[in-house]
Amino acid sequence: MKLSKNFLVHKTGNDTVVVPTGNAGFSGVVQGNETLGIILDLLKKDTTEQQIIDKMSEQYDAERSEIEKDVISIISRLRKIGAIDD
């Protein structure tokens, strides 16, 4: 899976905003925190949910189950708006 070319990412401090281009089937803005930004960075290249969870588990001192829950939730929301190409 990979971030769709129909969505642009903008980061300001710890905030991340995902904006659709005119070609996206979604109109609106998705705003999130640093976790969203990290996941979107990892989605610049073809990857899997498991690889994202593994990389975030290596970087952050948090329970793997919490990281997994957050990643799955964010990926699910991005899929709903068409921001992920599988």
N, CA and C atoms as a LAMMPS dump frame, in Angstrom:
ITEM: TIMESTEP
0
ITEM: NUMBER OF ATOMS
258
ITEM: BOX BOUNDS ff ff ff
-5.0000000000000000e+02 5.0000000000000000e+02
-5.0000000000000000e+02 5.0000000000000000e+02
-5.0000000000000000e+02 5.0000000000000000e+02
ITEM: ATOMS id mol type element x y z
1 1 1 N 0.847 -1.174 0
2 1 2 C 0 0 0
3 1 3 C 0.885 1.227 0
4 2 1 N 0.319 2.31 -0.489
5 2 2 C 1.078 3.549 -0.646
6 2 3 C 0.104 4.72 -0.638
7 3 1 N 0.575 5.889 -0.24
8 3 2 C -0.253 7.092 -0.254
9 3 3 C -0.605 7.448 -1.698
10 4 1 N -1.864 7.717 -1.94
11 4 2 C -2.341 8.083 -3.268
12 4 3 C -1.733 9.41 -3.719
13 5 1 N -1.445 9.496 -4.988
14 5 2 C -0.916 10.738 -5.565
15 5 3 C -1.969 11.837 -5.58
16 6 1 N -3.208 11.488 -5.287
17 6 2 C -4.291 12.472 -5.264
18 6 3 C -4.409 13.199 -3.928
19 7 1 N -3.45 12.993 -3.039
20 7 2 C -3.473 13.644 -1.732
21 7 3 C -2.111 14.257 -1.441
22 8 1 N -2.14 15.455 -0.876
23 8 2 C -0.927 16.171 -0.498
24 8 3 C -0.834 16.226 1.02
25 9 1 N 0.379 16.194 1.526
26 9 2 C 0.615 16.231 2.972
27 9 3 C 1.352 17.513 3.315
28 10 1 N 0.877 18.184 4.352
29 10 2 C 1.526 19.405 4.837
30 10 3 C 1.735 19.265 6.337
31 11 1 N 2.966 19.542 6.786
32 11 2 C 3.273 19.459 8.217
33 11 3 C 3.632 20.832 8.754
34 12 1 N 3.086 21.122 9.921
35 12 2 C 3.398 22.357 10.625
36 12 3 C 3.623 21.988 12.086
37 13 1 N 4.869 22.015 12.513
38 13 2 C 5.158 21.592 13.886
39 13 3 C 4.787 20.13 14.054
40 14 1 N 3.964 19.838 15.053
41 14 2 C 3.514 18.468 15.293
42 14 3 C 2.198 18.148 14.59
43 15 1 N 1.627 19.113 13.901
44 15 2 C 0.356 18.904 13.208
45 15 3 C 0.6 18.496 11.763
46 16 1 N -0.248 17.607 11.282
47 16 2 C -0.174 17.14 9.901
48 16 3 C -1.548 17.318 9.272
49 17 1 N -1.551 17.8 8.026
50 17 2 C -2.797 17.997 7.301
51 17 3 C -2.694 17.246 5.975
52 18 1 N -3.747 16.503 5.634
53 18 2 C -3.831 15.798 4.362
54 18 3 C -4.921 16.484 3.546
55 19 1 N -4.539 16.916 2.337
56 19 2 C -5.454 17.67 1.484
57 19 3 C -5.599 16.947 0.147
58 20 1 N -6.824 16.75 -0.306
59 20 2 C -7.014 16.096 -1.6
60 20 3 C -6.749 17.065 -2.749
61 21 1 N -6.289 16.527 -3.874
62 21 2 C -6.159 17.325 -5.093
63 21 3 C -7.509 17.294 -5.804
64 22 1 N -7.611 17.966 -6.903
65 22 2 C -8.862 17.994 -7.653
66 22 3 C -9.267 16.638 -8.197
67 23 1 N -8.319 15.704 -8.285
68 23 2 C -8.597 14.372 -8.829
69 23 3 C -9.092 13.384 -7.782
70 24 1 N -9.051 13.753 -6.526
71 24 2 C -9.473 12.845 -5.457
72 24 3 C -10.998 12.803 -5.389
73 25 1 N -11.511 11.7 -4.968
74 25 2 C -12.956 11.56 -4.82
75 25 3 C -13.431 12.006 -3.457
76 26 1 N -12.616 12.751 -2.752
77 26 2 C -12.912 13.207 -1.396
78 26 3 C -12.709 14.711 -1.361
79 27 1 N -13.615 15.42 -0.72
80 27 2 C -13.407 16.853 -0.539
81 27 3 C -13.454 17.137 0.947
82 28 1 N -12.418 17.719 1.43
83 28 2 C -12.288 18.005 2.849
84 28 3 C -10.819 17.988 3.21
85 29 1 N -10.553 18.095 4.483
86 29 2 C -9.188 18.109 4.99
87 29 3 C -9.126 17.14 6.161
88 30 1 N -8.041 16.381 6.223
89 30 2 C -7.814 15.494 7.366
90 30 3 C -6.677 16.098 8.174
91 31 1 N -6.947 16.363 9.431
92 31 2 C -5.931 16.952 10.296
93 31 3 C -5.582 15.945 11.375
94 32 1 N -4.291 15.827 11.662
95 32 2 C -3.865 14.877 12.678
96 32 3 C -2.596 15.321 13.373
97 33 1 N -2.129 14.439 14.225
98 33 2 C -0.954 14.742 15.038
99 33 3 C 0.311 14.154 14.415
100 34 1 N 1.354 14.087 15.213
101 34 2 C 2.644 13.587 14.765
102 34 3 C 2.557 12.127 14.304
103 35 1 N 1.721 11.336 14.944
104 35 2 C 1.566 9.929 14.561
105 35 3 C 1.08 9.818 13.12
106 36 1 N 0.091 10.616 12.753
107 36 2 C -0.383 10.628 11.367
108 36 3 C 0.759 10.996 10.431
109 37 1 N 1.531 11.987 10.803
110 37 2 C 2.654 12.423 9.971
111 37 3 C 3.684 11.328 9.754
112 38 1 N 3.982 10.581 10.794
113 38 2 C 4.953 9.493 10.686
114 38 3 C 4.422 8.405 9.763
115 39 1 N 3.162 8.049 9.933
116 39 2 C 2.558 7.017 9.087
117 39 3 C 2.549 7.471 7.626
118 40 1 N 2.214 8.723 7.383
119 40 2 C 2.196 9.24 6.012
120 40 3 C 3.598 9.24 5.403
121 41 1 N 4.611 9.546 6.201
122 41 2 C 5.992 9.476 5.712
123 41 3 C 6.335 8.059 5.273
124 42 1 N 5.922 7.083 6.065
125 42 2 C 6.196 5.686 5.731
126 42 3 C 5.404 5.225 4.506
127 43 1 N 4.263 5.872 4.257
128 43 2 C 3.438 5.523 3.101
129 43 3 C 3.935 6.154 1.793
130 44 1 N 5.013 6.905 1.847
131 44 2 C 5.577 7.47 0.622
132 44 3 C 6.132 6.361 -0.273
133 45 1 N 6.551 5.257 0.37
134 45 2 C 7.018 4.081 -0.36
135 45 3 C 6.044 2.949 -0.093
136 46 1 N 5.989 2.007 -1.008
137 46 2 C 5.111 0.86 -0.841
138 46 3 C 5.476 0.12 0.449
139 47 1 N 4.488 -0.129 1.287
140 47 2 C 4.728 -0.747 2.589
141 47 3 C 3.484 -1.517 3.025
142 48 1 N 3.547 -2.114 4.196
143 48 2 C 2.404 -2.833 4.763
144 48 3 C 2.111 -2.27 6.15
145 49 1 N 0.92 -2.571 6.663
146 49 2 C 0.59 -2.157 8.029
147 49 3 C 1.612 -2.718 9.007
148 50 1 N 1.981 -3.98 8.811
149 50 2 C 2.925 -4.63 9.73
150 50 3 C 4.28 -3.938 9.717
151 51 1 N 4.763 -3.531 8.543
152 51 2 C 6.043 -2.83 8.463
153 51 3 C 5.972 -1.471 9.167
154 52 1 N 4.853 -0.788 9.041
155 52 2 C 4.672 0.494 9.727
156 52 3 C 4.693 0.274 11.236
157 53 1 N 3.968 -0.724 11.704
158 53 2 C 3.929 -1.037 13.14
159 53 3 C 5.325 -1.383 13.637
160 54 1 N 6.056 -2.189 12.883
161 54 2 C 7.419 -2.573 13.278
162 54 3 C 8.325 -1.353 13.401
163 55 1 N 8.296 -0.471 12.4
164 55 2 C 9.161 0.716 12.42
165 55 3 C 8.797 1.655 13.566
166 56 1 N 7.515 1.833 13.807
167 56 2 C 7.102 2.721 14.889
168 56 3 C 7.44 2.107 16.251
169 57 1 N 7.359 0.792 16.366
170 57 2 C 7.708 0.115 17.616
171 57 3 C 9.197 0.264 17.924
172 58 1 N 10.018 0.287 16.877
173 58 2 C 11.457 0.485 17.052
174 58 3 C 11.768 1.902 17.521
175 59 1 N 10.999 2.889 17.057
176 59 2 C 11.281 4.295 17.329
177 59 3 C 10.692 4.808 18.632
178 60 1 N 9.582 4.241 19.066
179 60 2 C 8.848 4.832 20.189
180 60 3 C 8.722 3.871 21.351
181 61 1 N 8.81 4.434 22.542
182 61 2 C 8.676 3.664 23.77
183 61 3 C 7.202 3.624 24.155
184 62 1 N 6.476 2.767 23.463
185 62 2 C 5.042 2.605 23.715
186 62 3 C 4.715 1.132 23.559
187 63 1 N 3.614 0.731 24.142
188 63 2 C 3.174 -0.654 24.01
189 63 3 C 2.88 -0.941 22.54
190 64 1 N 3.376 -2.066 22.065
191 64 2 C 3.161 -2.444 20.664
192 64 3 C 1.67 -2.527 20.349
193 65 1 N 0.876 -2.995 21.302
194 65 2 C -0.567 -3.116 21.065
195 65 3 C -1.202 -1.743 20.84
196 66 1 N -0.722 -0.712 21.52
197 66 2 C -1.233 0.648 21.325
198 66 3 C -0.819 1.195 19.967
199 67 1 N 0.423 0.943 19.596
200 67 2 C 0.907 1.38 18.281
201 67 3 C 0.088 0.702 17.189
202 68 1 N -0.123 -0.603 17.341
203 68 2 C -0.887 -1.36 16.352
204 68 3 C -2.309 -0.816 16.218
205 69 1 N -2.935 -0.527 17.349
206 69 2 C -4.301 0.013 17.334
207 69 3 C -4.347 1.356 16.613
208 70 1 N -3.389 2.229 16.898
209 70 2 C -3.337 3.552 16.258
210 70 3 C -3.106 3.432 14.757
211 71 1 N -2.165 2.591 14.358
212 71 2 C -1.843 2.43 12.94
213 71 3 C -3.049 1.89 12.183
214 72 1 N -3.68 0.87 12.713
215 72 2 C -4.845 0.276 12.047
216 72 3 C -5.967 1.297 11.916
217 73 1 N -6.188 2.088 12.951
218 73 2 C -7.234 3.108 12.918
219 73 3 C -6.949 4.174 11.857
220 74 1 N -5.728 4.648 11.816
221 74 2 C -5.364 5.698 10.86
222 74 3 C -5.421 5.172 9.429
223 75 1 N -4.885 3.983 9.207
224 75 2 C -4.917 3.386 7.871
225 75 3 C -6.363 3.195 7.414
226 76 1 N -7.214 2.756 8.32
227 76 2 C -8.631 2.555 7.994
228 76 3 C -9.283 3.862 7.558
229 77 1 N -9.021 4.94 8.288
230 77 2 C -9.593 6.243 7.929
231 77 3 C -9.066 6.74 6.591
232 78 1 N -7.769 6.523 6.341
233 78 2 C -7.188 6.949 5.069
234 78 3 C -7.775 6.145 3.908
235 79 1 N -8.028 4.871 4.13
236 79 2 C -8.639 4.043 3.086
237 79 3 C -10.054 4.533 2.77
238 80 1 N -10.81 4.905 3.803
239 80 2 C -12.191 5.352 3.604
240 80 3 C -12.28 6.575 2.698
241 81 1 N -11.278 7.425 2.742
242 81 2 C -11.318 8.627 1.908
243 81 3 C -10.575 8.444 0.584
244 82 1 N -10.047 7.252 0.353
245 82 2 C -9.34 6.966 -0.895
246 82 3 C -7.916 7.457 -0.947
247 83 1 N -7.315 7.688 0.231
248 83 2 C -5.962 8.232 0.281
249 83 3 C -4.873 7.161 0.183
250 84 1 N -5.278 5.891 0.135
251 84 2 C -4.305 4.807 0.052
252 84 3 C -4.561 3.981 -1.2
253 85 1 N -3.476 3.745 -1.936
254 85 2 C -3.529 2.835 -3.07
255 85 3 C -2.999 1.488 -2.591
256 86 1 N -3.846 0.473 -2.667
257 86 2 C -3.422 -0.876 -2.242
258 86 3 C -2.8 -1.638 -3.389
